[in-house]
Amino acid sequence: MANPVQTLQGMRDWLPGRSRLRAWIISRIRENFERSGFEPVETPALEYAETLKGKYGEEADKLIYAFTDRGGREVGLRYDLTVPLARVVASHPDLSRPFKRYHIAPVWRAERPQRGRYREFTQCDIDVVGVPGELADADVLFTVMACLVDLGLPGFVVRLNDRRLLQAIVARLGIAPNRALGLFRALDKLDKIGTAGVRAELMERGFSGAEIDGLFGFLIPRGDPSIILPELGRTLGGREDAAAAIASLGRLVSALAGLGIASDRLQVDPTLVRGLDYYTGCIYEVTVVEPAIGSLVGGGRYDDLIGIFTGRPTPATGGALGLDRIIDVIEALGLAPAGMQGPVAPVQMTIFSEETLATSLRVAGNLRRAGIACDLAIAGGRLSNQLRDAARRGVRWSVIAGPDEIEQGKLLVRDMVSGEQTALSEADAGEFLRGQL
Amino acid sequence: MANPVQTLQGMRDWLPGRSRLRAWIISRIRENFERSGFEPVETPALEYAETLKGKYGEEADKLIYAFTDRGGREVGLRYDLTVPLARVVASHPDLSRPFKRYHIAPVWRAERPQRGRYREFTQCDIDVVGVPGELADADVLFTVMACLVDLGLPGFVVRLNDRRLLQAIVARLGIAPNRALGLFRALDKLDKIGTAGVRAELMERGFSGAEIDGLFGFLIPRGDPSIILPELGRTLGGREDAAAAIASLGRLVSALAGLGIASDRLQVDPTLVRGLDYYTGCIYEVTVVEPAIGSLVGGGRYDDLIGIFTGRPTPATGGALGLDRIIDVIEALGLAPAGMQGPVAPVQMTIFSEETLATSLRVAGNLRRAGIACDLAIAGGRLSNQLRDAARRGVRWSVIAGPDEIEQGKLLVRDMVSGEQTALSEADAGEFLRGQL
């Protein structure tokens, strides 16, 4: 019986060119995270299933890869990096506050695969634990936006809302709080199923026509915070809860402006819900106009989640960059830096013959130790074939040590683009190649 | 019911200091892999269970985390990175040969946790696909050794053997080839259970006293290749299969010497087996004298594994650095570079008051955009507390923008070690901090 050679659906292999692009993007993101003072933390892929379940919402829970291990424990692959962070904070009470951490790692969701949606995908998370104010939210949102700017993504927009504003609208409509999550879950599908779809789902969930009409009356189209926030103030500001949420969003927008975020990057979107149950304050998503691929970044404040583990109120706020979608966008828009498709080693040491092998090995070893990435023609064969193969793979320089060169104490350095060959001593060849790279 | 806050047994959280050390080690390993011309490839954590099973040996198969997913598929978490590579090669027949790839990623094994043995651990693999000769083996072994040298590991030794030599001994003893795997599995435990333990297990597996005595007669103690290889030649060299294996080891040792590997790093060890079933040629492990933690590197040639997937013979050879054990050794020997325990951001922007907040935000945003890692005192509070907290965390420089400084168009840059404060313009402060870092 033949062994399957394909990956599981929704999971992917990363071959050299794309894997290098992926590593480059991660290094840019990591640098921006560290520039903002976020510290790395890593956690296991597997957690007790109980750790994961009951945090994300009824539909999300079904997507957790959960199973019983050989020791009879109920375990699951992490669904995101936020719940593991909450567990870490609870299990390490000595961590200093504010605790600012980043974590770049794969997560797994048994979703129906589609464009920009995978069953294994990598999240790049930053979170601040222990600070209740909008400065913490702004620190996170500034940093994820700095990543996108640094990666050269044009035309992205942050859609911003606050769960407390949605809750104030629900309260204003006289809807009991225990029905709010159902309403949020329906509204969360607005981008996918449109207003009519959301209305239908709300009817199904038992909301009355008056409630639904009332809801959509408050959900004005998204736009510039300086326009939308005052408008929300006029329609809802009489309520203390709504006024507090609107003021909080105002402070967040103002802090972001202070940090140098261009105001045209920000929109307040009263319809934004974010699927996960654990948010309690500001929420946001970052989208690009092209390609239509869903949100690249999501985040918000979740002041109650960590308390589930610690038993004490612990304010927290965080955002996650979706690495896979960012890669998709960078590839679709042709934003990848040059050179990702060529070989990692721009130099190849050829092997002329069995008699000259020792020289080739010595030179390759020395170049590598000198920090010059140098492949070795381990497959052997005729020199002309080694050079042809190197040219095909995009090698920039080949080094040749034939009997004549060895007798003269020289190496030939061949420019694989021009075909020009220069005889240099081993030391000079190393100097030359280092200068070229 | 309280949620569990601990990790699963044998799995660990990496908090900031250790996570930074881990990232630094990975970056050193990655650089050495790329210097030798190995290209990055990544694969999913989950594979079809059928892909994984039947490749490692009967006991190893039991350690695979396998389960049925919601779609009824039998799946498993990868047990190593070699079998996924074999699948990748089969599913991408257009990959050029030789195909040299590296892969740094976690693997999972449901082993009994003990010192240096975890259920989730990270392997750093390099493999060469498509080249049968010893130069490919040498290219791999040189590169993993270069990593250990670059990380500053003292006193490591490569133990080298060849499965074909073990098979020649088995044949010389008149043991049928189908009994060889059982013999190898018992012998593989030599380090753990000693000669007496292996003898007992071989008896249990049905080997006769004469067979066992004969076996140990050929298994001379390990030592310098220039001594051990001729000795093996004297006792076994009359057999063609043994002579070929001894000659192959000789060519590998010679190629490593050519690449500049010191000969005292290499020992030929006729008792070395390596647990996995798929090896067919040279095999090796790298150990350190202190601490006693098992092997840091394992590898060898496996010319038949990829053919299981491709249906065509495909020579391959590779080695894996065990990241977790390397970290354990670096920590135990105090080899970690300085500065891993301090904060990632050496600079903190303080917040004097609500009135000066806008200046603090602007300066923090500008420093970050200029590439200077700068934390922001988002928790607020009195300036003296912000400074005390920064000092406690090891922040090197604090920047202060109080009303007086703002009026003079200056910032105070405070040296957190000496306590000295210097008034500088924002531009000069940026220049100064950049120069310090």
Chai-1 contact restraints between the chains, C-beta under 6 A:
chainA,res_idxA,chainB,res_idxB,connection_type,confidence,min_distance_angstrom,max_distance_angstrom,comment,restraint_id
A,N3,B,T51,contact,1.0,0.0,6.0,A-B,restraint_1
A,N3,B,I308,contact,1.0,0.0,6.0,A-B,restraint_2
A,N3,B,F309,contact,1.0,0.0,6.0,A-B,restraint_3
A,P4,B,Y48,contact,1.0,0.0,6.0,A-B,restraint_4
A,P4,B,E50,contact,1.0,0.0,6.0,A-B,restraint_5
A,P4,B,T51,contact,1.0,0.0,6.0,A-B,restraint_6
A,V5,B,R87,contact,1.0,0.0,6.0,A-B,restraint_7
A,V5,B,A90,contact,1.0,0.0,6.0,A-B,restraint_8
A,V5,B,S91,contact,1.0,0.0,6.0,A-B,restraint_9
A,V5,B,F309,contact,1.0,0.0,6.0,A-B,restraint_10
A,Q6,B,S91,contact,1.0,0.0,6.0,A-B,restraint_11
A,T7,B,P44,contact,1.0,0.0,6.0,A-B,restraint_12
A,L8,B,L46,contact,1.0,0.0,6.0,A-B,restraint_13
A,M11,B,P44,contact,1.0,0.0,6.0,A-B,restraint_14
A,D13,B,T43,contact,1.0,0.0,6.0,A-B,restraint_15
A,D13,B,V88,contact,1.0,0.0,6.0,A-B,restraint_16
A,W14,B,E42,contact,1.0,0.0,6.0,A-B,restraint_17
A,P16,B,E39,contact,1.0,0.0,6.0,A-B,restraint_18
A,S19,B,P40,contact,1.0,0.0,6.0,A-B,restraint_19
A,S19,B,V41,contact,1.0,0.0,6.0,A-B,restraint_20
A,S19,B,E42,contact,1.0,0.0,6.0,A-B,restraint_21
A,R20,B,P40,contact,1.0,0.0,6.0,A-B,restraint_22
A,E34,B,V344,contact,1.0,0.0,6.0,A-B,restraint_23
A,E34,B,A373,contact,1.0,0.0,6.0,A-B,restraint_24
A,R35,B,R368,contact,1.0,0.0,6.0,A-B,restraint_25
A,R35,B,A373,contact,1.0,0.0,6.0,A-B,restraint_26
A,S36,B,R368,contact,1.0,0.0,6.0,A-B,restraint_27
A,G37,B,A345,contact,1.0,0.0,6.0,A-B,restraint_28
A,G37,B,D375,contact,1.0,0.0,6.0,A-B,restraint_29
A,E39,B,P16,contact,1.0,0.0,6.0,A-B,restraint_30
A,E39,B,V344,contact,1.0,0.0,6.0,A-B,restraint_31
A,P40,B,S19,contact,1.0,0.0,6.0,A-B,restraint_32
A,P40,B,R20,contact,1.0,0.0,6.0,A-B,restraint_33
A,V41,B,S19,contact,1.0,0.0,6.0,A-B,restraint_34
A,E42,B,W14,contact,1.0,0.0,6.0,A-B,restraint_35
A,E42,B,S19,contact,1.0,0.0,6.0,A-B,restraint_36
A,T43,B,D13,contact,1.0,0.0,6.0,A-B,restraint_37
A,P44,B,T7,contact,1.0,0.0,6.0,A-B,restraint_38
A,P44,B,M11,contact,1.0,0.0,6.0,A-B,restraint_39
A,P44,B,E120,contact,1.0,0.0,6.0,A-B,restraint_40
A,L46,B,L8,contact,1.0,0.0,6.0,A-B,restraint_41
A,Y48,B,P4,contact,1.0,0.0,6.0,A-B,restraint_42
A,E50,B,P4,contact,1.0,0.0,6.0,A-B,restraint_43
A,T51,B,N3,contact,1.0,0.0,6.0,A-B,restraint_44
A,T51,B,P4,contact,1.0,0.0,6.0,A-B,restraint_45
A,F67,B,F67,contact,1.0,0.0,6.0,A-B,restraint_46
A,R70,B,A110,contact,1.0,0.0,6.0,A-B,restraint_47
A,R87,B,V5,contact,1.0,0.0,6.0,A-B,restraint_48
A,V88,B,D13,contact,1.0,0.0,6.0,A-B,restraint_49
A,A90,B,V5,contact,1.0,0.0,6.0,A-B,restraint_50
A,S91,B,V5,contact,1.0,0.0,6.0,A-B,restraint_51
A,S91,B,Q6,contact,1.0,0.0,6.0,A-B,restraint_52
A,P98,B,A379,contact,1.0,0.0,6.0,A-B,restraint_53
A,A110,B,R70,contact,1.0,0.0,6.0,A-B,restraint_54
A,E120,B,P44,contact,1.0,0.0,6.0,A-B,restraint_55
A,V131,B,I378,contact,1.0,0.0,6.0,A-B,restraint_56
A,V131,B,A379,contact,1.0,0.0,6.0,A-B,restraint_57
A,L135,B,I378,contact,1.0,0.0,6.0,A-B,restraint_58
A,A136,B,I378,contact,1.0,0.0,6.0,A-B,restraint_59
A,D139,B,L376,contact,1.0,0.0,6.0,A-B,restraint_60
A,D139,B,I378,contact,1.0,0.0,6.0,A-B,restraint_61
A,G258,B,A358,contact,1.0,0.0,6.0,A-B,restraint_62
A,G258,B,L361,contact,1.0,0.0,6.0,A-B,restraint_63
A,L259,B,L361,contact,1.0,0.0,6.0,A-B,restraint_64
A,L259,B,G365,contact,1.0,0.0,6.0,A-B,restraint_65
A,G260,B,G365,contact,1.0,0.0,6.0,A-B,restraint_66
A,I308,B,N3,contact,1.0,0.0,6.0,A-B,restraint_67
A,F309,B,N3,contact,1.0,0.0,6.0,A-B,restraint_68
A,F309,B,V5,contact,1.0,0.0,6.0,A-B,restraint_69
A,V344,B,E34,contact,1.0,0.0,6.0,A-B,restraint_70
A,V344,B,E39,contact,1.0,0.0,6.0,A-B,restraint_71
A,A345,B,G37,contact,1.0,0.0,6.0,A-B,restraint_72
A,A358,B,G258,contact,1.0,0.0,6.0,A-B,restraint_73
A,L361,B,G258,contact,1.0,0.0,6.0,A-B,restraint_74
A,L361,B,L259,contact,1.0,0.0,6.0,A-B,restraint_75
A,G365,B,L259,contact,1.0,0.0,6.0,A-B,restraint_76
A,G365,B,G260,contact,1.0,0.0,6.0,A-B,restraint_77
A,R368,B,R35,contact,1.0,0.0,6.0,A-B,restraint_78
A,R368,B,S36,contact,1.0,0.0,6.0,A-B,restraint_79
A,A373,B,E34,contact,1.0,0.0,6.0,A-B,restraint_80
A,A373,B,R35,contact,1.0,0.0,6.0,A-B,restraint_81
A,D375,B,G37,contact,1.0,0.0,6.0,A-B,restraint_82
A,L376,B,D139,contact,1.0,0.0,6.0,A-B,restraint_83
A,I378,B,V131,contact,1.0,0.0,6.0,A-B,restraint_84
A,I378,B,L135,contact,1.0,0.0,6.0,A-B,restraint_85
A,I378,B,A136,contact,1.0,0.0,6.0,A-B,restraint_86
A,I378,B,D139,contact,1.0,0.0,6.0,A-B,restraint_87
A,A379,B,P98,contact,1.0,0.0,6.0,A-B,restraint_88
A,A379,B,V131,contact,1.0,0.0,6.0,A-B,restraint_89
